[in-house]
């Protein structure tokens, strides 16, 4: 991310940084991809031309990039796809938009129709992006799943977007912060495409343990998913929610019932009756919210619900919530002609309590008085004038202004203007019913999963999604020139037909190759070329053949053909390890051919060297290819095959190897690939971190320090143990210049200290990293932890289990390494296990709590194996727990570091013994 920092410090360097980003985008490493795309998004997000050539590479690398890099790349590719491909929703839009524009001519209408009829074909690069992101829906990282979900939502065909629903519902098992973001996005999606989440309706039912923010979002989604089929189930669910102790949630549920009533006309009356029942609830907040929702529902059908209005008028004596009282007064005022006996009496009661009412209620009392004055002035004229006089001297200027306005409008006098004629139309005009909509309706113009979508306002740095282009830009800009080095990967049969090109391998190998093998240098490895040459020489030295070996050679060639085709499917020349594995398989094939062709000479064939058998194998493969090139199988080819087999058993005057067959077998196992696979560090098994006190707050004059071992490879050195130190300021003043002072370390021990901390605020905390090379010993590292004013002597002594790094190895490798670490390198003891410690999961937990070891797969239920290596020297540490009959078990530790092995044995024994 250094380009972003440079740009913030010196904006003039932008062009230079773009050049650097362009070069880094061409890098094929998955470690680079995420960071460089992040830099691209910050420095030059509008330079889409830099992505063209790297688009397919980024799509293919996506699965292997680290998780946070995946998030950045997916968001960038979503924006890229919206600018480079045509909309996959065109067919759907065409079906919906059937109405002809009034001003459109017939020809224009015909052109549009022809465009719609043209079948949509998805661009292969568009399909590549959708296909390569699909596996990431199973990612452990919620941000990655959310990124893929928004990509499918914004750029995939609507018929394919449904695949994301199951993955998003899975995220609802995460912590509340993740749930909040996911539910917000589902709420937006469920407005437009209800069918995606209808199968998972029960996943959005509210739990008693959910926080209020999660409950509210789930209610929102349930409302969006409500339809005629499931509304009865949802209403039963809502009845339970209304009884919740969380009053804010109960009020939100009542609003939800109101929205369901307006959206689904079949249940409007049912919902209204249910809300009226809630008016007798003991909870004032529930009653108040019910009044507000009923008021909105009655606006839709005012003539049919006079009894409900009468019932609500009686509630004025008991309801104290201002919004509810104001809603009842508004309803009575709007329907004053339908309740002519009740309305004047309500105004009388309100005039009594006018001075003590809330401002919102006072405004509705004034409105009610004005409406009754216009419709029933005989009964309410004096009462209205009394209320207007009270309002004239009210403390709130809004109420005083409203009073003056109403007086001039309804009480005619000489100064009254022309508006007084229309007072009745102004106050008693028909009001439109309120539209109850989802608060997430307008969020769909923000990209899902972004901060802007969460806040429902444009955040700094937000990059808008562009509209789909009418015509797709030229797709050839994403084509990349094919590199000529790809010839290495062509099948050998095809490579032989080409002209010999430059040599791929080193000059020393080329000098050893004959003219025969030089034509194969593009498709065969250097070692195989040498074997070809040796096989040719052996062919010349033996030309006698027998009919018996002919029949065997024919069947063997057929077997070789099958083996050859399977081995060629794998790429050659990747690494020396790959070549060695191929050579091993060739050796085993040729040795089986020897045993099947002549039993009486088996002792002689065993003494042959490994290279001879490989040369015979390669020679036969070459001759087999020659036979395939010529369609008819002639006698000459058969004779060549016979010669090939005779070379195996023809006596040749050369010295016999001095190695015995058993020693040769041992030497075959000594290859670099095996040893490197044994000493490969693996991810540590998760255990709760044990924190140790480094400096107590009383001793440190308010500065407290704790440390723990992170069990990860140290970034400061391969031989160092990673130590995390947490510093806390428990005082009410700032602590300045926290640093490491004098170090008192044993001989050979080294320490990489953290950078000085300028200041630590009161009640502040900071975690820093250190690296300590303990030289594979449990000696104490002593040093001084200093501030601006004081120095404190502290010590770190590592448990023996923290001097290890976990190693991944197979059971076969474990046994092999264990066989070489016997005698003095082996320490064992017999322990009596506690009954509850006999399961594999408990043994694993006990072991990894003490030592940072990796688990080795075991084919036996009673044997548990663990492997690690020491941080400093890299020596293997092999731990075996073998369960015996009864309650006993044998604990074995094999290592060159016998002292560490003995200490580890002493620490593991009591842990496994006790319950």
ZAMARGU-4260 file (C-alpha; in steps of 0.2 Angstrom, whole numbers, plus 5000, padded with zeros to 4 digits):
<rodrens>
0) 5000/5000/5000 | 5015/5011/4999 | 5009/5020/4983 | 4994/5026/4992 | 5005/5034/5005
5) 5016/5042/4992 | 5001/5049/4983 | 4994/5056/4999 | 5011/5065/5003 | 5015/5070/4985
10) 5000/5070/4972 | 5012/5075/4958 | 5019/5057/4959 | 5003/5050/4952 | 5009/5046/4934
15) 5024/5038/4941 | 5014/5027/4953 | 5002/5022/4939 | 5017/5015/4929 | 5023/5005/4944
20) 5005/4999/4947 | 5004/4994/4928 | 5020/4983/4930 | 5014/4975/4946 | 4997/4971/4938
25) 5007/4960/4926 | 5015/4950/4941 | 5008/4932/4942 | 5010/4930/4960 | 4995/4928/4971
30) 5003/4937/4985 | 5005/4953/4974 | 4987/4953/4966 | 4977/4959/4981 | 4989/4973/4986
35) 4991/4980/4969 | 4973/4980/4965 | 4970/4989/4982 | 4983/5002/4976 | 4974/5003/4959
40) 4957/5007/4967 | 4965/5021/4978 | 4977/5029/4965 | 4968/5027/4948 | 4951/5018/4949
45) 4946/5026/4932 | 4961/5018/4922 | 4951/5003/4917 | 4963/5001/4902 | 4976/4994/4914
50) 4965/4980/4919 | 4961/4974/4901 | 4976/4963/4898 | 4976/4956/4916 | 4957/4953/4917
55) 4958/4934/4914 | 4973/4932/4924 | 4965/4940/4939 | 4949/4929/4937 | 4960/4913/4937
60) 4971/4919/4951 | 4956/4924/4962 | 4953/4907/4971 | 4972/4907/4977 | 4973/4925/4982
65) 4972/4929/5001 | 4955/4933/5008 | 4956/4952/5009 | 4964/4953/4992 | 4949/4943/4985
70) 4937/4956/4992 | 4946/4970/4984 | 4948/4961/4967 | 4930/4956/4967 | 4923/4973/4970
75) 4935/4980/4956 | 4930/4967/4944 | 4912/4970/4947 | 4914/4988/4942 | 4925/4982/4927
80) 4911/4970/4921 | 4898/4984/4922 | 4908/4994/4909 | 4914/4981/4897 | 4899/4969/4895
85) 4881/4971/4890 | 4867/4968/4902 | 4862/4950/4905 | 4845/4956/4910 | 4840/4963/4893
90) 4828/4949/4889 | 4819/4952/4906 | 4818/4970/4903 | 4811/4968/4886 | 4797/4957/4892
95) 4792/4970/4905 | 4793/4985/4894 | 4779/4981/4881 | 4770/4998/4881 | 4773/5009/4866
100) 4779/5027/4869 | 4766/5040/4864 | 4778/5050/4854 | 4786/5035/4846 | 4784/5032/4827
105) 4780/5014/4821 | 4798/5013/4813 | 4806/5017/4830 | 4795/5004/4839 | 4799/4991/4826
110) 4818/4994/4828 | 4817/4992/4847 | 4807/4976/4845 | 4820/4969/4833 | 4833/4973/4846
115) 4824/4964/4860 | 4821/4949/4849 | 4840/4947/4846 | 4845/4933/4857 | 4857/4937/4871
120) 4874/4929/4871 | 4885/4931/4886 | 4903/4936/4883 | 4915/4922/4888 | 4925/4934/4899
125) 4909/4938/4908 | 4905/4920/4910 | 4923/4917/4916 | 4921/4930/4930 | 4904/4922/4936
130) 4911/4905/4935 | 4927/4908/4945 | 4919/4917/4959 | 4906/4904/4962 | 4918/4893/4973
135) 4921/4908/4984 | 4903/4907/4991 | 4909/4893/5002 | 4923/4904/5009 | 4926/4905/5028
140) 4927/4924/5027 | 4911/4933/5028 | 4918/4948/5018 | 4922/4937/5003 | 4905/4929/5003
145) 4897/4946/5004 | 4908/4952/4989 | 4903/4937/4978 | 4885/4940/4983 | 4885/4958/4977
150) 4895/4953/4961 | 4881/4940/4957 | 4868/4953/4961 | 4875/4967/4950 | 4882/4957/4935
155) 4874/4939/4934 | 4858/4934/4925 | 4843/4935/4936 | 4840/4917/4934 | 4858/4913/4942
160) 4858/4926/4956 | 4847/4914/4967 | 4863/4904/4971 | 4869/4917/4983 | 4854/4916/4995
165) 4860/4900/5004 | 4877/4907/5007 | 4870/4923/5014 | 4859/4914/5025 | 4874/4904/5031
170) 4882/4920/5037 | 4868/4923/5049 | 4876/4911/5061 | 4891/4923/5063 | 4892/4937/5076
175) 4880/4951/5077 | 4891/4963/5067 | 4892/4952/5052 | 4873/4948/5054 | 4869/4966/5054
180) 4878/4970/5037 | 4871/4954/5029 | 4853/4957/5034 | 4854/4975/5028 | 4859/4968/5011
185) 4846/4955/5011 | 4833/4968/5015 | 4838/4977/5000 | 4838/4962/4989 | 4821/4955/4995
190) 4812/4971/4990 | 4816/4967/4971 | 4817/4948/4971 | 4806/4940/4984 | 4808/4923/4977
195) 4827/4922/4981 | 4824/4921/5000 | 4806/4914/5002 | 4813/4896/5004 | 4823/4902/5019
200) 4809/4912/5028 | 4811/4903/5045 | 4829/4908/5045 | 4823/4926/5048 | 4812/4922/5063
205) 4817/4933/5078 | 4826/4924/5092 | 4825/4931/5110 | 4844/4933/5111 | 4845/4944/5096
210) 4849/4962/5099 | 4836/4975/5094 | 4845/4980/5078 | 4845/4962/5072 | 4827/4960/5077
215) 4822/4976/5067 | 4831/4970/5051 | 4823/4953/5052 | 4806/4961/5054 | 4810/4971/5038
220) 4814/4956/5028 | 4799/4946/5034 | 4788/4961/5029 | 4796/4961/5012 | 4794/4942/5010
225) 4775/4942/5015 | 4763/4936/5003 | 4745/4928/5002 | 4753/4911/5005 | 4763/4914/5021
230) 4754/4929/5029 | 4744/4919/5041 | 4760/4911/5047 | 4769/4928/5049 | 4754/4936/5058
235) 4755/4922/5071 | 4773/4925/5073 | 4770/4944/5075 | 4758/4941/5088 | 4772/4933/5099
240) 4784/4948/5095 | 4771/4961/5101 | 4772/4953/5118 | 4791/4955/5119 | 4799/4964/5134
245) 4809/4974/5121 | 4797/4989/5119 | 4806/4996/5104 | 4805/4979/5095 | 4786/4978/5100
250) 4783/4995/5092 | 4792/4990/5076 | 4782/4974/5075 | 4765/4984/5076 | 4772/4995/5061
255) 4776/4979/5052 | 4758/4973/5054 | 4752/4989/5047 | 4763/4988/5032 | 4757/4970/5029
260) 4739/4976/5030 | 4742/4989/5017 | 4752/4978/5005 | 4740/4963/5006 | 4722/4968/5005
265) 4715/4951/5009 | 4721/4953/5027 | 4718/4972/5030 | 4703/4969/5041 | 4711/4955/5051
270) 4726/4966/5055 | 4715/4981/5059 | 4705/4970/5071 | 4721/4964/5079 | 4727/4982/5081
275) 4711/4987/5089 | 4713/4973/5102 | 4730/4980/5106 | 4722/4996/5111 | 4717/4987/5127
280) 4735/4982/5131 | 4742/4987/5148 | 4758/4994/5139 | 4756/5012/5135 | 4770/5011/5121
285) 4761/4997/5112 | 4744/5006/5113 | 4752/5022/5106 | 4760/5013/5092 | 4744/5004/5088
290) 4734/5021/5087 | 4747/5028/5075 | 4746/5013/5063 | 4727/5012/5064 | 4726/5030/5060
295) 4736/5027/5044 | 4725/5011/5040 | 4709/5021/5043 | 4714/5034/5030 | 4712/5021/5017
300) 4694/5016/5021 | 4687/5030/5033 | 4669/5027/5029 | 4669/5009/5035 | 4676/5011/5052
305) 4666/5024/5063 | 4665/5012/5078 | 4684/5011/5079 | 4685/5030/5079 | 4673/5030/5093
310) 4682/5017/5103 | 4699/5027/5100 | 4690/5043/5106 | 4687/5035/5123 | 4706/5031/5125
315) 4710/5049/5126 | 4707/5048/5145 | 4720/5035/5147 | 4733/5037/5134 | 4747/5049/5138
320) 4759/5047/5123 | 4759/5063/5113 | 4760/5055/5096 | 4745/5044/5100 | 4734/5058/5107
325) 4738/5069/5092 | 4734/5054/5080 | 4717/5052/5089 | 4713/5070/5088 | 4718/5071/5069
330) 4706/5056/5066 | 4691/5064/5075 | 4694/5080/5066 | 4695/5072/5049 | 4679/5062/5052
335) 4670/5075/5063 | 4654/5074/5052 | 4653/5055/5055 | 4654/5057/5074 | 4644/5073/5077
340) 4640/5069/5095 | 4657/5063/5100 | 4669/5077/5092 | 4662/5092/5102 | 4664/5083/5118
345) 4682/5078/5114 | 4685/5096/5110 | 4678/5101/5127 | 4689/5089/5136 | 4705/5095/5127
350) 4701/5114/5131 | 4702/5109/5149 | 4719/5102/5148 | 4726/5113/5134 | 4739/5122/5144
355) 4747/5106/5150 | 4747/5096/5133 | 4762/5093/5123 | 4765/5105/5108 | 4761/5092/5095
360) 4744/5089/5104 | 4741/5107/5105 | 4742/5109/5086 | 4730/5095/5083 | 4718/5103/5096
365) 4718/5120/5086 | 4715/5110/5070 | 4701/5100/5078 | 4693/5117/5084 | 4694/5125/5067
370) 4686/5110/5058 | 4672/5109/5071 | 4669/5128/5069 | 4667/5126/5051 | 4655/5110/5052
375) 4646/5113/5069 | 4648/5131/5074 | 4632/5131/5084 | 4639/5120/5097 | 4658/5124/5096
380) 4659/5142/5092 | 4663/5149/5109 | 4674/5134/5113 | 4684/5137/5098 | 4687/5155/5102
385) 4692/5150/5120 | 4705/5138/5113 | 4711/5152/5101 | 4713/5164/5115 | 4723/5151/5125
390) 4734/5148/5109 | 4737/5167/5107 | 4747/5168/5123 | 4756/5151/5122 | 4775/5151/5125
395) 4778/5141/5108 | 4779/5153/5093 | 4773/5139/5082 | 4757/5138/5091 | 4755/5157/5092
400) 4757/5158/5073 | 4745/5144/5070 | 4732/5152/5081 | 4733/5169/5071 | 4732/5160/5055
405) 4717/5150/5060 | 4708/5165/5067 | 4710/5175/5052 | 4704/5161/5041 | 4689/5155/5050
410) 4682/5170/5060 | 4676/5182/5047 | 4679/5201/5050 | 4683/5217/5040 | 4701/5212/5038
415) 4698/5194/5032 | 4705/5191/5015 | 4698/5181/5000 | 4705/5165/5008 | 4691/5165/5021
420) 4679/5159/5008 | 4689/5143/5005 | 4692/5139/5023 | 4681/5124/5023 | 4690/5117/5007
425) 4707/5120/5015 | 4703/5112/5032 | 4692/5098/5026 | 4700/5093/5010 | 4702/5075/5006
430) 4720/5069/5011 | 4729/5055/5002 | 4732/5039/5011 | 4750/5038/5017 | 4761/5025/5008
435) 4769/5013/5020 | 4786/5009/5011 | 4802/5000/5016 | 4816/5011/5022 | 4827/5001/5011
440) 4818/5005/4995 | 4830/5019/4990 | 4846/5010/4994 | 4847/5000/4979 | 4856/5014/4969
445) 4872/5010/4981 | 4883/4995/4977 | 4878/4981/4990 | 4891/4978/5003 | 4898/4995/5003
450) 4899/5008/5018 | 4887/5019/5007 | 4874/5006/5007 | 4875/5003/5025 | 4874/5022/5030
455) 4862/5026/5015 | 4872/5041/5011 | 4887/5043/4999 | 4903/5040/5009 | 4920/5047/5005
460) 4929/5036/4992 | 4913/5027/4985 | 4915/5022/4967 | 4898/5021/4958 | 4893/5007/4947
465) 4891/5013/4929 | 4876/5008/4919 | 4877/4994/4907 | 4883/4999/4890 | 4871/4998/4875
470) 4885/4990/4864 | 4899/4980/4872 | 4917/4987/4869 | 4929/4978/4859 | 4933/4961/4868
475) 4950/4959/4859 | 4958/4972/4871 | 4958/4957/4884 | 4968/4946/4873 | 4986/4942/4878
480) 4999/4936/4866 | 5004/4918/4868 | 5021/4916/4875 | 5033/4905/4865 | 5039/4896/4881
485) 5023/4886/4881 | 5031/4874/4869 | 5038/4865/4884 | 5020/4859/4888 | 5016/4852/4871
490) 5014/4833/4870 | 5031/4824/4866 | 5023/4816/4850 | 5019/4832/4843 | 5035/4840/4848
495) 5045/4827/4838 | 5037/4832/4822 | 5043/4850/4824 | 5060/4856/4819 | 5073/4856/4833
500) 5074/4873/4840 | 5086/4880/4853 | 5092/4869/4867 | 5082/4871/4883 | 5094/4864/4896
505) 5112/4868/4900 | 5127/4866/4889 | 5134/4852/4900 | 5118/4842/4897 | 5118/4846/4878
510) 5136/4839/4876 | 5131/4823/4884 | 5116/4821/4873 | 5118/4812/4856 | 5111/4818/4839
515) 5097/4806/4842 | 5091/4814/4859 | 5094/4832/4853 | 5078/4831/4842 | 5068/4827/4858
520) 5075/4841/4868 | 5059/4852/4868 | 5048/4838/4874 | 5059/4827/4885 | 5069/4831/4900
525) 5088/4831/4900 | 5090/4815/4910 | 5078/4806/4898 | 5089/4811/4883 | 5104/4804/4891
530) 5095/4788/4894 | 5089/4787/4876 | 5108/4788/4871 | 5113/4774/4883 | 5098/4764/4876
535) 5104/4766/4858 | 5121/4760/4863 | 5115/4745/4871 | 5104/4741/4856 | 5119/4741/4845
540) 5128/4729/4856 | 5115/4715/4856 | 5105/4710/4840 | 5100/4692/4844 | 5082/4689/4849
545) 5070/4675/4853 | 5052/4672/4848 | 5047/4670/4867 | 5053/4688/4871 | 5044/4694/4855
550) 5026/4690/4861 | 5031/4697/4879 | 5038/4713/4871 | 5022/4716/4861 | 5011/4715/4877
555) 5023/4725/4887 | 5023/4739/4873 | 5005/4740/4875 | 5006/4742/4894 | 5019/4756/4891
560) 5008/4765/4879 | 4995/4766/4893 | 5007/4772/4906 | 5015/4784/4894 | 4998/4793/4890
565) 4994/4795/4908 | 5011/4802/4913 | 5011/4814/4898 | 4995/4822/4905 | 5005/4830/4918
570) 5016/4844/4913 | 5035/4841/4912 | 5049/4852/4918 | 5040/4860/4932 | 5054/4855/4944
575) 5067/4842/4948 | 5056/4834/4961 | 5043/4831/4947 | 5056/4823/4936 | 5062/4812/4950
580) 5045/4805/4953 | 5043/4801/4935 | 5059/4792/4935 | 5053/4782/4950 | 5038/4776/4941
585) 5048/4772/4925 | 5059/4761/4936 | 5045/4751/4944 | 5037/4748/4926 | 5054/4742/4919
590) 5057/4731/4934 | 5040/4722/4932 | 5044/4719/4914 | 5061/4711/4918 | 5052/4699/4930
595) 5039/4694/4918 | 5050/4691/4903 | 5063/4679/4911 | 5063/4672/4929 | 5079/4662/4929
600) 5089/4678/4928 | 5081/4687/4942 | 5096/4688/4952 | 5106/4696/4938 | 5092/4709/4935
605) 5092/4714/4953 | 5111/4718/4952 | 5108/4730/4938 | 5109/4748/4941 | 5094/4760/4942
610) 5100/4770/4927 | 5100/4755/4915 | 5082/4750/4919 | 5077/4768/4915 | 5087/4768/4899
615) 5078/4753/4893 | 5061/4760/4897 | 5065/4776/4887 | 5071/4766/4873 | 5056/4756/4872
620) 5045/4772/4872 | 5055/4780/4858 | 5052/4764/4848 | 5034/4763/4852 | 5032/4781/4846
625) 5040/4776/4829 | 5028/4762/4828 | 5013/4774/4830 | 5020/4786/4817 | 5019/4772/4804
630) 5002/4765/4803 | 5006/4747/4798 | 5016/4737/4811 | 5030/4730/4801 | 5042/4716/4805
635) 5056/4728/4807 | 5048/4736/4822 | 5045/4720/4830 | 5063/4715/4828 | 5068/4732/4836
640) 5057/4727/4850 | 5065/4711/4852 | 5082/4719/4852 | 5076/4730/4865 | 5071/4716/4877
645) 5087/4706/4873 | 5098/4721/4879 | 5091/4717/4896 | 5099/4700/4898 | 5114/4701/4886
650) 5130/4699/4896 | 5140/4716/4895 | 5157/4717/4900 | 5156/4731/4914 | 5159/4731/4932
655) 5145/4725/4944 | 5139/4738/4956 | 5147/4735/4974 | 5130/4740/4982 | 5119/4726/4989
660) 5100/4727/4983 | 5095/4732/5001 | 5107/4747/5001 | 5101/4752/4984 | 5083/4752/4990
665) 5089/4763/5005 | 5098/4775/4994 | 5083/4776/4982 | 5073/4784/4997 | 5086/4798/4999
670) 5079/4812/4988 | 5077/4830/4991 | 5059/4830/4989 | 5055/4818/5003 | 5066/4828/5016
675) 5059/4844/5011 | 5041/4838/5013 | 5045/4832/5031 | 5052/4849/5037 | 5038/4860/5030
680) 5030/4871/5043 | 5011/4870/5045 | 4997/4880/5052 | 4996/4879/5071 | 4981/4870/5079
685) 4970/4884/5088 | 4971/4885/5106 | 4967/4899/5118 | 4983/4910/5121 | 4991/4909/5138
690) 4995/4926/5144 | 5010/4929/5156 | 5013/4944/5167 | 5029/4953/5162 | 5027/4969/5173
695) 5014/4971/5186 | 5005/4988/5187 | 5011/4991/5205 | 5029/4987/5201 | 5028/4997/5185
700) 5021/5013/5193 | 5005/5011/5183 | 5013/5003/5168 | 5007/4985/5166 | 5014/4973/5153
705) 5008/4955/5148 | 5016/4944/5135 | 5011/4928/5125 | 5018/4917/5112 | 5009/4919/5095
710) 5015/4902/5089 | 5018/4909/5072 | 5034/4910/5062 | 5043/4926/5068 | 5044/4940/5055
715) 5061/4946/5062 | 5071/4930/5059 | 5069/4912/5055 | 5077/4907/5071 | 5067/4918/5083
720) 5052/4915/5093 | 5038/4927/5090 | 5032/4936/5107 | 5018/4948/5108 | 5018/4961/5122
725) 5003/4971/5127 | 5007/4987/5137 | 4993/4995/5147 | 4993/5013/5155 | 4983/5011/5171
730) 4987/5029/5177 | 4978/5045/5174 | 4993/5053/5165 | 5002/5050/5149 | 5017/5038/5149
735) 5030/5043/5137 | 5045/5035/5128 | 5042/5017/5132 | 5057/5007/5125 | 5068/4992/5129
740) 5084/4997/5139 | 5098/4986/5144 | 5098/4968/5139 | 5106/4954/5149 | 5105/4939/5138
745) 5115/4922/5139 | 5128/4918/5127 | 5121/4916/5109 | 5104/4922/5113 | 5098/4937/5102
750) 5083/4949/5104 | 5074/4960/5091 | 5066/4974/5101 | 5050/4984/5096 | 5052/5002/5091
755) 5050/5015/5105 | 5033/5021/5109 | 5032/5040/5110 | 5017/5040/5122 | 5003/5030/5129
760) 4987/5039/5134 | 4979/5036/5150 | 4969/5020/5151 | 4977/5016/5134 | 4983/4999/5128
765) 4995/4994/5114 | 5002/4977/5108 | 5019/4976/5100 | 5029/4962/5093 | 5047/4955/5098
770) 5058/4941/5092 | 5069/4931/5103 | 5081/4918/5098 | 5082/4906/5114 | 5094/4894/5105
775) 5082/4880/5108 | 5084/4882/5127 | 5072/4887/5141 | 5085/4900/5148 | 5078/4917/5154
780) 5079/4932/5143 | 5082/4947/5155 | 5080/4965/5150 | 5074/4982/5155 | 5057/4989/5150
785) 5060/5008/5152 | 5049/5024/5151 | 5054/5042/5151 | 5057/5042/5170 | 5060/5024/5175
790) 5067/5007/5171 | 5060/4991/5176 | 5069/4974/5176 | 5058/4960/5167 | 5061/4942/5162
795) 5054/4931/5149 | 5056/4912/5151 | 5048/4901/5137 | 5039/4885/5140 | 5048/4871/5131
800) 5032/4869/5120 | 5034/4887/5113 | 5051/4883/5106 | 5043/4873/5092 | 5034/4876/5076
805) 5021/4863/5069 | 5026/4852/5055 | 5015/4843/5042 | 5021/4826/5037 | 5013/4809/5031
810) 5012/4794/5042 | 5025/4785/5031 | 5037/4800/5033 | 5034/4800/5052 | 5039/4782/5054
815) 5054/4784/5043 | 5061/4799/5053 | 5056/4790/5069 | 5067/4775/5063 | 5082/4786/5062
820) 5079/4794/5079 | 5080/4779/5090 | 5092/4774/5104 | 5098/4789/5114 | 5087/4801/5103
825) 5072/4792/5110 | 5063/4796/5127 | 5048/4786/5133 | 5038/4783/5148 | 5022/4773/5154
830) 5008/4784/5160 | 4991/4780/5168 | 4978/4790/5158 | 4963/4798/5166 | 4947/4789/5159
835) 4941/4805/5150 | 4957/4807/5141 | 4955/4792/5130 | 4947/4800/5116 | 4957/4807/5101
840) 4950/4825/5103 | 4955/4826/5121 | 4972/4819/5118 | 4975/4832/5104 | 4969/4846/5115
845) 4980/4841/5130 | 4995/4840/5119 | 4993/4856/5109 | 4990/4866/5125 | 5007/4861/5131
850) 5017/4861/5114 | 5015/4869/5097 | 5015/4853/5087 | 5006/4848/5071 | 4994/4833/5070
855) 5001/4818/5059 | 4987/4807/5052 | 4987/4790/5059 | 4979/4774/5052 | 4978/4766/5069
860) 4965/4772/5082 | 4976/4768/5097 | 4991/4778/5091 | 4991/4797/5090 | 5006/4806/5082
865) 5012/4824/5082 | 5027/4832/5074 | 5036/4849/5076 | 5053/4856/5073 | 5063/4867/5085
870) 5063/4885/5080 | 5082/4888/5081 | 5090/4873/5074 | 5075/4865/5064 | 5078/4848/5073
875) 5063/4837/5072 | 5052/4833/5087 | 5041/4818/5085 | 5028/4814/5099 | 5019/4797/5100
880) 5005/4793/5112 | 5001/4774/5111 | 4986/4768/5120 | 4988/4751/5129 | 4976/4739/5137
885) 4967/4745/5152 | 4970/4764/5156 | 4989/4764/5152 | 4997/4773/5138 | 5015/4775/5132
890) 5022/4792/5128 | 5037/4792/5116 | 5047/4807/5110 | 5060/4806/5097 | 5072/4820/5094
895) 5090/4825/5092 | 5088/4838/5105 | 5087/4826/5120 | 5087/4839/5133 | 5071/4847/5126
900) 5064/4830/5123 | 5066/4826/5141 | 5059/4842/5147 | 5044/4841/5135 | 5041/4823/5142
905) 5040/4829/5160 | 5028/4842/5155 | 5016/4831/5145 | 5016/4817/5158 | 5006/4825/5171
910) 4994/4834/5158 | 4989/4817/5151 | 4988/4808/5168 | 4976/4821/5177 | 4958/4823/5172
</rodrens>
